[in-house]
Amino acid sequence: MINRRSFTSAAALFALTACAKNSFPVYTGPPVTSILVQKERRKMYLMNDNTVLLEYDFELGFAPRGHKEIEGDGKTPEGTYFIDRKNPNSSFHLSLGLSYPNAEDRAAAAALGQSPGGDIFIHGTPKLFQRDTDWTWGCIAVTNNEIEDIYKMVNIGTPIFLFA
């Protein structure tokens, strides 16, 4: 009889190793040169120059209309930003940070005597998720499977253009 404990441990280790190696395979396709976000249509496009590589539906903040002005307004920024960080330990599976707020955003919020907020991300979702309402605090939420693809395809420094 084969040592059952050793066999079970080896099988578990093999499964974990296989998952670790394959969870984020290297993306070898055309580079993502920009991300286009159409907030009202709830469409996000990963672009290679003028070619759409992938298209995603998403959810936004709880008050999605208009440009983000102050912390807590539930809006998603509009304008040109870039991906400035990747978080593999996100509370929402994985996340890509947007460079919001920029100098203009900070000045506009200061003129109102407010903070512009920050920590705007493209991210996955909590475990119990159904795509039917806007629920974030200003982020762009996709499914966990989708954020895995986006995470491996998009590099830090990629421009993101967010339109109404």
MDTraj code that builds the backbone (N, CA, C; nanometers):
import mdtraj as md
import numpy as np

residues = "MET ILE ASN ARG ARG SER PHE THR SER ALA ALA ALA LEU PHE ALA LEU THR ALA CYS ALA LYS ASN SER PHE PRO VAL TYR THR GLY PRO PRO VAL THR SER ILE LEU VAL GLN LYS GLU ARG ARG LYS MET TYR LEU MET ASN ASP ASN THR VAL LEU LEU GLU TYR ASP PHE GLU LEU GLY PHE ALA PRO ARG GLY HIS LYS GLU ILE GLU GLY ASP GLY LYS THR PRO GLU GLY THR TYR PHE ILE ASP ARG LYS ASN PRO ASN SER SER PHE HIS LEU SER LEU GLY LEU SER TYR PRO ASN ALA GLU ASP ARG ALA ALA ALA ALA ALA LEU GLY GLN SER PRO GLY GLY ASP ILE PHE ILE HIS GLY THR PRO LYS LEU PHE GLN ARG ASP THR ASP TRP THR TRP GLY CYS ILE ALA VAL THR ASN ASN GLU ILE GLU ASP ILE TYR LYS MET VAL ASN ILE GLY THR PRO ILE PHE LEU PHE ALA".split()
xyz = np.array([
    [0.0840, -0.1178, 0.0000],
    [0.0000, 0.0000, 0.0000],
    [0.0889, 0.1247, 0.0000],
    [0.0628, 0.2154, -0.0921],
    [0.1374, 0.3410, -0.0989],
    [0.0970, 0.4260, 0.0202],
    [0.1926, 0.4960, 0.0752],
    [0.1632, 0.5847, 0.1874],
    [0.0611, 0.6878, 0.1414],
    [-0.0618, 0.6725, 0.1905],
    [-0.1734, 0.7558, 0.1466],
    [-0.1504, 0.9031, 0.1794],
    [-0.0938, 0.9304, 0.2974],
    [-0.0692, 1.0700, 0.3366],
    [0.0311, 1.1348, 0.2407],
    [0.1370, 1.0642, 0.2047],
    [0.2374, 1.1192, 0.1125],
    [0.1763, 1.1437, -0.0242],
    [0.0948, 1.0483, -0.0710],
    [0.0304, 1.0634, -0.2012],
    [-0.0630, 1.1835, -0.2014],
    [-0.1438, 1.1990, -0.0970],
    [-0.2378, 1.3108, -0.0873],
    [-0.1622, 1.4433, -0.0806],
    [-0.0550, 1.4478, -0.0015],
    [0.0246, 1.5707, 0.0092],
    [0.0902, 1.6058, -0.1239],
    [0.1444, 1.5052, -0.1912],
    [0.2090, 1.5300, -0.3199],
    [0.1066, 1.5777, -0.4228],
    [-0.0113, 1.5181, -0.4232],
    [-0.1161, 1.5596, -0.5170],
    [-0.1596, 1.7032, -0.4895],
    [-0.1738, 1.7373, -0.3628],
    [-0.2128, 1.8736, -0.3269],
    [-0.1054, 1.9731, -0.3671],
    [0.0222, 1.9388, -0.3428],
    [0.1320, 2.0269, -0.3802],
    [0.1372, 2.0448, -0.5313],
    [0.1174, 1.9376, -0.6061],
    [0.1167, 1.9464, -0.7521],
    [0.0042, 2.0373, -0.7994],
    [-0.1143, 2.0231, -0.7423],
    [-0.2287, 2.1062, -0.7807],
    [-0.2007, 2.2531, -0.7515],
    [-0.1447, 2.2823, -0.6353],
    [-0.1139, 2.4212, -0.6009],
    [-0.0065, 2.4785, -0.6924],
    [0.0941, 2.3988, -0.7224],
    [0.2010, 2.4435, -0.8105],
    [0.1463, 2.4693, -0.9498],
    [0.0620, 2.3806, -0.9972],
    [0.0035, 2.3981, -1.1303],
    [-0.0810, 2.5244, -1.1340],
    [-0.1585, 2.5487, -1.0297],
    [-0.2413, 2.6691, -1.0247],
    [-0.1541, 2.7935, -1.0210],
    [-0.0490, 2.7905, -0.9424],
    [0.0365, 2.9080, -0.9294],
    [0.1019, 2.9416, -1.0632],
    [0.1457, 2.8414, -1.1352],
    [0.2119, 2.8660, -1.2625],
    [0.1130, 2.9132, -1.3687],
    [-0.0103, 2.8661, -1.3656],
    [-0.1059, 2.8957, -1.4704],
    [-0.2054, 3.0049, -1.4346],
    [-0.2035, 3.0565, -1.3128],
    [-0.3050, 3.1534, -1.2752],
    [-0.2905, 3.2833, -1.3528],
    [-0.1685, 3.3238, -1.3857],
    [-0.1475, 3.4432, -1.4652],
    [-0.0441, 3.4151, -1.5728],
    [-0.0853, 3.3409, -1.6762],
    [0.0094, 3.3157, -1.7829],
    [0.0506, 3.4489, -1.8462],
    [0.1664, 3.4492, -1.9031],
    [0.2178, 3.5692, -1.9663],
    [0.1362, 3.5975, -2.0918],
    [0.0959, 3.7224, -2.1078],
    [0.0237, 3.7643, -2.2277],
    [0.1252, 3.7906, -2.3378],
    [0.1068, 3.7280, -2.4532],
    [0.2031, 3.7410, -2.5626],
    [0.1412, 3.8016, -2.6878],
    [0.0186, 3.8520, -2.6761],
    [-0.0476, 3.9120, -2.7918],
    [-0.0028, 4.0553, -2.8147],
    [-0.0749, 4.1256, -2.9019],
    [-0.0419, 4.2660, -2.9286],
    [-0.0524, 4.3478, -2.8003],
    [0.0349, 4.4449, -2.7801],
    [0.0305, 4.5222, -2.6558],
    [-0.0950, 4.6096, -2.6467],
    [-0.1425, 4.6274, -2.5251],
    [-0.2512, 4.7216, -2.5008],
    [-0.1867, 4.8597, -2.4965],
    [-0.2210, 4.9440, -2.5934],
    [-0.1617, 5.0773, -2.6024],
    [-0.2488, 5.1829, -2.5352],
    [-0.3768, 5.1511, -2.5124],
    [-0.4657, 5.2422, -2.4400],
    [-0.5918, 5.1679, -2.3983],
    [-0.6629, 5.2308, -2.3054],
    [-0.7932, 5.1797, -2.2601],
    [-0.8944, 5.2915, -2.2834],
    [-1.0057, 5.2583, -2.3482],
    [-1.1133, 5.3542, -2.3690],
    [-1.2319, 5.3114, -2.2834],
    [-1.2894, 5.4061, -2.2086],
    [-1.4036, 5.3780, -2.1219],
    [-1.5178, 5.4708, -2.1608],
    [-1.6295, 5.4137, -2.1987],
    [-1.7506, 5.4899, -2.2271],
    [-1.8467, 5.4641, -2.1119],
    [-1.8505, 5.5590, -2.0188],
    [-1.9244, 5.5392, -1.8945],
    [-2.0733, 5.5152, -1.9188],
    [-2.1364, 5.5991, -1.9987],
    [-2.2811, 5.5869, -2.0168],
    [-2.3195, 5.4548, -2.0819],
    [-2.2405, 5.4090, -2.1773],
    [-2.2671, 5.2813, -2.2442],
    [-2.2205, 5.1614, -2.1625],
    [-2.1390, 5.1871, -2.0569],
    [-2.0812, 5.0813, -1.9734],
    [-1.9969, 4.9862, -2.0569],
    [-1.9119, 5.0451, -2.1412],
    [-1.8227, 4.9674, -2.2267],
    [-1.6791, 5.0131, -2.2050],
    [-1.5899, 4.9156, -2.1920],
    [-1.4471, 4.9414, -2.1803],
    [-1.3783, 4.8611, -2.2904],
    [-1.2843, 4.9269, -2.3589],
    [-1.2131, 4.8655, -2.4693],
    [-1.0633, 4.8672, -2.4421],
    [-1.0008, 4.7512, -2.4534],
    [-0.8552, 4.7424, -2.4508],
    [-0.8098, 4.7552, -2.5955],
    [-0.7278, 4.8566, -2.6213],
    [-0.6924, 4.8921, -2.7577],
    [-0.5456, 4.8634, -2.7875],
    [-0.5186, 4.8267, -2.9118],
    [-0.3842, 4.8264, -2.9673],
    [-0.3901, 4.9246, -3.0828],
    [-0.3413, 5.0441, -3.0581],
    [-0.3555, 5.1551, -3.1523],
    [-0.5048, 5.1736, -3.1824],
    [-0.5492, 5.1521, -3.3072],
    [-0.6911, 5.1715, -3.3408],
    [-0.7709, 5.0415, -3.3444],
    [-0.7118, 4.9332, -3.2988],
    [-0.7766, 4.8028, -3.3019],
    [-0.8252, 4.7640, -3.1628],
    [-0.9519, 4.7239, -3.1528],
    [-1.0063, 4.6757, -3.0257],
    [-0.9582, 4.5327, -3.0047],
    [-0.8858, 4.5109, -2.8941],
    [-0.8415, 4.3759, -2.8593],
    [-0.9497, 4.3021, -2.7829],
    [-1.0062, 4.3686, -2.6819],
    [-1.1130, 4.3094, -2.6012],
    [-1.2099, 4.4186, -2.5581],
    [-1.3349, 4.3778, -2.5336],
    [-1.4404, 4.4696, -2.4910],
    [-1.5054, 4.4129, -2.3657],
    [-1.5342, 4.5004, -2.2693],
    [-1.5932, 4.4573, -2.1426],
    [-1.7104, 4.5460, -2.1046],
    [-1.8100, 4.4862, -2.0408],
    [-1.9144, 4.5597, -1.9713],
    [-1.8660, 4.5795, -1.8286],
    [-1.9196, 4.6799, -1.7591],
    [-1.8744, 4.7052, -1.6229],
    [-1.9800, 4.7791, -1.5433],
    [-1.9550, 4.7908, -1.4141],
    [-2.0363, 4.8711, -1.3232],
    [-1.9506, 4.9868, -1.2736],
    [-2.0164, 5.0961, -1.2351],
    [-1.9484, 5.2167, -1.1911],
    [-1.9841, 5.2496, -1.0470],
    [-1.9538, 5.3723, -1.0105],
    [-1.9899, 5.4231, -0.8788],
    [-2.1394, 5.4419, -0.8654],
    [-2.1846, 5.4589, -0.7427],
    [-2.3284, 5.4674, -0.7147],
    [-2.3931, 5.5953, -0.7677],
    [-2.3135, 5.6938, -0.8104],
    [-2.3647, 5.8169, -0.8724],
    [-2.2818, 5.8415, -0.9986],
    [-2.3050, 5.7644, -1.1042],
    [-2.2103, 5.7574, -1.2155],
    [-2.2043, 5.8776, -1.3088],
    [-2.3041, 5.9622, -1.3097],
    [-2.3053, 6.0726, -1.4080],
    [-2.2138, 6.1865, -1.3653],
    [-2.1347, 6.2335, -1.4614],
    [-2.0458, 6.3462, -1.4361],
    [-1.9074, 6.3034, -1.3917],
    [-1.8180, 6.4020, -1.3918],
    [-1.6785, 6.3810, -1.3541],
    [-1.6641, 6.3809, -1.2020],
    [-1.5805, 6.2952, -1.1508],
    [-1.5521, 6.2919, -1.0075],
    [-1.4949, 6.4265, -0.9644],
    [-1.5527, 6.4848, -0.8601],
    [-1.5068, 6.6147, -0.8112],
    [-1.4495, 6.6085, -0.6706],
    [-1.5175, 6.5330, -0.5841],
    [-1.4748, 6.5284, -0.4445],
    [-1.4857, 6.3865, -0.3908],
    [-1.4131, 6.3627, -0.2850],
    [-1.4148, 6.2327, -0.2182],
    [-1.5568, 6.1985, -0.1734],
    [-1.5970, 6.0749, -0.2012],
    [-1.7264, 6.0264, -0.1547],
    [-1.8431, 6.0580, -0.2447],
    [-1.8195, 6.1217, -0.3612],
    [-1.9325, 6.1581, -0.4471],
    [-1.9845, 6.0422, -0.5313],
    [-1.9171, 5.9268, -0.5283],
    [-1.9640, 5.8089, -0.6011],
    [-1.9469, 5.8175, -0.7509],
    [-1.8733, 5.9150, -0.7985],
    [-1.8533, 5.9332, -0.9420],
    [-1.7200, 5.8736, -0.9860],
    [-1.7134, 5.8407, -1.1136],
    [-1.5903, 5.7921, -1.1757],
    [-1.5317, 5.9071, -1.2564],
    [-1.4015, 5.9284, -1.2498],
    [-1.3417, 6.0397, -1.3242],
    [-1.3707, 6.0317, -1.4737],
    [-1.3627, 6.1464, -1.5382],
    [-1.3673, 6.1562, -1.6836],
    [-1.2424, 6.2320, -1.7261],
    [-1.1869, 6.1931, -1.8391],
    [-1.0666, 6.2593, -1.8883],
    [-0.9568, 6.1585, -1.9160],
    [-0.8348, 6.2092, -1.9223],
    [-0.7182, 6.1272, -1.9543],
    [-0.6355, 6.1032, -1.8286],
    [-0.6115, 5.9765, -1.8006],
    [-0.5295, 5.9352, -1.6870],
    [-0.4385, 5.8241, -1.7373],
    [-0.3702, 5.7550, -1.6488],
    [-0.2923, 5.6385, -1.6876],
    [-0.2962, 5.5370, -1.5743],
    [-0.2640, 5.4129, -1.6067],
    [-0.2573, 5.3070, -1.5058],
    [-0.1270, 5.3295, -1.4296],
    [-0.1381, 5.3518, -1.2977],
    [-0.0179, 5.3850, -1.2206],
    [0.0233, 5.2790, -1.1199],
    [-0.0552, 5.1718, -1.1059],
    [-0.0164, 5.0646, -1.0147],
    [-0.1030, 4.9407, -1.0395],
    [-0.0492, 4.8270, -0.9942],
    [-0.1215, 4.7003, -0.9986],
    [-0.1245, 4.6437, -0.8575],
    [-0.2394, 4.5945, -0.8164],
    [-0.2529, 4.5387, -0.6826],
    [-0.2982, 4.3929, -0.6913],
    [-0.2055, 4.2981, -0.6714],
    [-0.2437, 4.1567, -0.6742],
    [-0.3143, 4.1130, -0.5462],
    [-0.3170, 4.1979, -0.4437],
    [-0.3786, 4.1641, -0.3157],
    [-0.5029, 4.2478, -0.2886],
    [-0.5720, 4.2877, -0.3917],
    [-0.6896, 4.3722, -0.3799],
    [-0.8017, 4.3015, -0.3040],
    [-0.8805, 4.3795, -0.2338],
    [-1.0013, 4.3257, -0.1694],
    [-1.1037, 4.2842, -0.2736],
    [-1.0828, 4.3267, -0.3980],
    [-1.1734, 4.2943, -0.5081],
    [-1.1002, 4.2116, -0.6133],
    [-1.0362, 4.1057, -0.5679],
    [-0.9657, 4.0052, -0.6477],
    [-0.8317, 4.0597, -0.6985],
    [-0.8324, 4.1449, -0.7986],
    [-0.7132, 4.2113, -0.8522],
    [-0.7551, 4.3536, -0.8885],
    [-0.6584, 4.4456, -0.8966],
    [-0.6969, 4.5804, -0.9371],
    [-0.5834, 4.6536, -1.0052],
    [-0.6232, 4.7479, -1.0908],
    [-0.5316, 4.8372, -1.1605],
    [-0.5688, 4.9786, -1.1201],
    [-0.4726, 5.0547, -1.0680],
    [-0.4996, 5.1896, -1.0210],
    [-0.4922, 5.2932, -1.1312],
    [-0.5828, 5.3911, -1.1247],
    [-0.5811, 5.5056, -1.2148],
    [-0.5070, 5.6204, -1.1471],
    [-0.4472, 5.7067, -1.2262],
    [-0.3669, 5.8165, -1.1744],
    [-0.4517, 5.9343, -1.1230],
    [-0.5778, 5.9117, -1.0959],
    [-0.6632, 6.0133, -1.0341],
    [-0.6274, 6.0256, -0.8866],
    [-0.6195, 6.1454, -0.8297],
    [-0.6420, 6.2763, -0.8910],
    [-0.5139, 6.3333, -0.9514],
    [-0.5306, 6.4094, -1.0590],
    [-0.4173, 6.4822, -1.1152],
    [-0.4174, 6.6236, -1.0560],
    [-0.3256, 6.7074, -1.0985],
    [-0.3138, 6.8428, -1.0428],
    [-0.4423, 6.9234, -1.0630],
    [-0.5040, 6.9092, -1.1782],
    [-0.6287, 6.9812, -1.2063],
    [-0.7415, 6.9358, -1.1134],
    [-0.7504, 6.8046, -1.0902],
    [-0.8527, 6.7513, -0.9998],
    [-0.8321, 6.8032, -0.8573],
    [-0.7067, 6.8040, -0.8124],
    [-0.6768, 6.8532, -0.6773],
    [-0.7113, 7.0019, -0.6633],
    [-0.6792, 7.0809, -0.7661],
    [-0.7089, 7.2245, -0.7617],
    [-0.8597, 7.2494, -0.7606],
    [-0.9349, 7.1757, -0.8417],
    [-1.0801, 7.1939, -0.8474],
    [-1.1445, 7.1580, -0.7138],
    [-1.1007, 7.0504, -0.6520],
    [-1.1548, 7.0108, -0.5218],
    [-1.1160, 7.1120, -0.4152],
    [-0.9915, 7.1603, -0.4189],
    [-0.9463, 7.2597, -0.3208],
    [-1.0291, 7.3871, -0.3304],
    [-1.0674, 7.4252, -0.4528],
    [-1.1507, 7.5445, -0.4714],
    [-1.2869, 7.5283, -0.4048],
    [-1.3291, 7.4042, -0.3886],
    [-1.4547, 7.3742, -0.3195],
    [-1.4331, 7.3498, -0.1704],
    [-1.3075, 7.3575, -0.1280],
    [-1.2751, 7.3296, 0.0118],
    [-1.2873, 7.1823, 0.0473],
    [-1.2669, 7.0957, -0.0528],
    [-1.2857, 6.9516, -0.0350],
    [-1.1611, 6.8743, -0.0778],
    [-1.1587, 6.7466, -0.0454],
    [-1.0578, 6.6543, -0.0938],
    [-1.1088, 6.5929, -0.2246],
    [-1.0204, 6.5722, -0.3226],
    [-1.0654, 6.5091, -0.4470],
    [-1.0893, 6.3589, -0.4326],
    [-1.0440, 6.3006, -0.3226],
    [-1.0514, 6.1558, -0.3090],
    [-0.9372, 6.0913, -0.3853],
    [-0.9450, 5.9637, -0.4050],
    [-0.8403, 5.8900, -0.4754],
    [-0.8729, 5.7431, -0.4748],
    [-0.7732, 5.6609, -0.4961],
    [-0.7906, 5.5156, -0.4995],
    [-0.9016, 5.4734, -0.5945],
    [-0.8933, 5.5208, -0.7180],
    [-0.9859, 5.4797, -0.8233],
    [-0.9183, 5.3663, -0.8999],
    [-0.9898, 5.2556, -0.9167],
    [-0.9336, 5.1343, -0.9755],
    [-1.0272, 5.0730, -1.0788],
    [-0.9683, 4.9930, -1.1664],
    [-1.0416, 4.8902, -1.2400],
    [-1.0198, 4.7664, -1.1549],
    [-1.1275, 4.7014, -1.1120],
    [-1.1105, 4.5873, -1.0219],
    [-1.2158, 4.4804, -1.0450],
    [-1.1922, 4.3671, -0.9788],
    [-1.2871, 4.2569, -0.9808],
    [-1.3994, 4.2846, -0.8834],
    [-1.4606, 4.1777, -0.8367],
    [-1.5822, 4.1916, -0.7584],
    [-1.5770, 4.1084, -0.6302],
    [-1.6635, 4.1443, -0.5361],
    [-1.6755, 4.0580, -0.4186],
    [-1.7366, 3.9245, -0.4611],
    [-1.7337, 3.8289, -0.3697],
    [-1.7807, 3.6942, -0.4044],
    [-1.9255, 3.6922, -0.4531],
    [-2.0135, 3.7626, -0.3852],
    [-2.1532, 3.7667, -0.4265],
    [-2.1740, 3.8898, -0.5137],
    [-2.1811, 3.8678, -0.6444],
    [-2.1889, 3.9795, -0.7377],
    [-2.2863, 3.9464, -0.8484],
    [-2.3727, 4.0403, -0.8782],
    [-2.4552, 4.0288, -0.9968],
    [-2.4529, 4.1630, -1.0672],
    [-2.4363, 4.1593, -1.1955],
    [-2.4204, 4.2802, -1.2744],
    [-2.5577, 4.3393, -1.3034],
    [-2.6032, 4.4281, -1.2139],
    [-2.7322, 4.4920, -1.2404],
    [-2.7438, 4.6330, -1.1841],
    [-2.6507, 4.6747, -1.0985],
    [-2.6564, 4.8106, -1.0457],
    [-2.5154, 4.8648, -1.0295],
    [-2.5040, 4.9967, -1.0303],
    [-2.3758, 5.0602, -1.0018],
    [-2.3592, 5.0611, -0.8509],
    [-2.2445, 5.0182, -0.8035],
    [-2.2279, 4.9964, -0.6590],
    [-2.0933, 5.0417, -0.6034],
    [-1.9962, 5.0743, -0.6887],
    [-1.8639, 5.1079, -0.6357],
    [-1.8636, 5.2503, -0.5809],
    [-1.7509, 5.2928, -0.5291],
    [-1.7339, 5.4302, -0.4787],
    [-1.6725, 5.5198, -0.5854],
    [-1.6698, 5.4725, -0.7097],
    [-1.6139, 5.5496, -0.8202],
    [-1.5237, 5.4676, -0.9096],
    [-1.5075, 5.3414, -0.8748],
    [-1.4225, 5.2517, -0.9525],
    [-1.4982, 5.1921, -1.0701],
    [-1.4265, 5.1148, -1.1500],
    [-1.4813, 5.0409, -1.2630],
    [-1.4723, 4.8935, -1.2262],
    [-1.5866, 4.8278, -1.2124],
    [-1.5887, 4.6881, -1.1681],
    [-1.6249, 4.5945, -1.2832],
    [-1.5410, 4.4932, -1.3021],
    [-1.5643, 4.3866, -1.3986],
    [-1.5677, 4.2550, -1.3213],
    [-1.5971, 4.1457, -1.3887],
    [-1.5971, 4.0164, -1.3194],
    [-1.4539, 3.9765, -1.2854],
    [-1.4394, 3.8821, -1.1963],
    [-1.3062, 3.8358, -1.1574],
    [-1.2321, 3.7710, -1.2740],
    [-1.3021, 3.6945, -1.3573],
    [-1.2365, 3.6365, -1.4750],
    [-1.1875, 3.7460, -1.5683],
    [-1.2683, 3.8509, -1.5850],
    [-1.2292, 3.9606, -1.6728],
    [-1.1091, 4.0371, -1.6181],
    [-1.1071, 4.0658, -1.4886],
    [-0.9937, 4.1405, -1.4329],
    [-0.8648, 4.0592, -1.4430],
    [-0.8748, 3.9278, -1.4403],
    [-0.7544, 3.8461, -1.4585],
    [-0.6942, 3.8690, -1.5971],
    [-0.7790, 3.8749, -1.6998],
    [-0.7296, 3.9024, -1.8350],
    [-0.6741, 4.0438, -1.8443],
    [-0.7489, 4.1401, -1.7931],
    [-0.7074, 4.2804, -1.7990],
    [-0.5745, 4.2986, -1.7251],
    [-0.5644, 4.2390, -1.6079],
    [-0.4449, 4.2522, -1.5234],
    [-0.3193, 4.2043, -1.5963],
    [-0.3299, 4.0923, -1.6668],
    [-0.2104, 4.0393, -1.7343],
    [-0.1806, 4.1137, -1.8643],
    [-0.2802, 4.1801, -1.9232],
    [-0.2603, 4.2468, -2.0517],
    [-0.2148, 4.3922, -2.0403],
    [-0.2557, 4.4607, -1.9327],
    [-0.2333, 4.6047, -1.9217],
    [-0.1102, 4.6322, -1.8354],
    [-0.0233, 4.7163, -1.8854],
    [0.0984, 4.7528, -1.8133],
    [0.0831, 4.8865, -1.7423],
    [0.1617, 4.9050, -1.6376],
    [0.1690, 5.0351, -1.5721],
    [0.2167, 5.1369, -1.6768],
    [0.1532, 5.2528, -1.6780],
    [0.1843, 5.3563, -1.7749],
    [0.0881, 5.3617, -1.8919],
    [0.0009, 5.2604, -1.9044],
    [-0.0963, 5.2596, -2.0149],
    [-0.1961, 5.3742, -1.9966],
    [-0.2169, 5.4577, -2.0990],
    [-0.3164, 5.5643, -2.0860],
    [-0.4585, 5.5092, -2.0849],
    [-0.5445, 5.5752, -2.0081],
    [-0.6859, 5.5395, -2.0026],
    [-0.7672, 5.6664, -2.0266],
    [-0.8576, 5.6593, -2.1219],
    [-0.9416, 5.7719, -2.1612],
    [-1.0838, 5.7418, -2.1185],
    [-1.1366, 5.8228, -2.0274],
    [-1.2714, 5.8006, -1.9741],
    [-1.3653, 5.9100, -2.0240],
    [-1.4713, 5.8675, -2.0925],
    [-1.5689, 5.9577, -2.1508],
    [-1.7043, 5.9387, -2.0822],
    [-1.7872, 6.0425, -2.0877],
    [-1.9231, 6.0345, -2.0314],
    [-2.0023, 5.9255, -2.0978],
])
top = md.Topology()
chain = top.add_chain()
for i, resn in enumerate(residues, 1):
    res = top.add_residue(resn, chain, resSeq=i)
    for name in ("N", "CA", "C"):
        top.add_atom(name, md.element.get_by_symbol(name[0]), res)
traj = md.Trajectory(xyz[None], top)
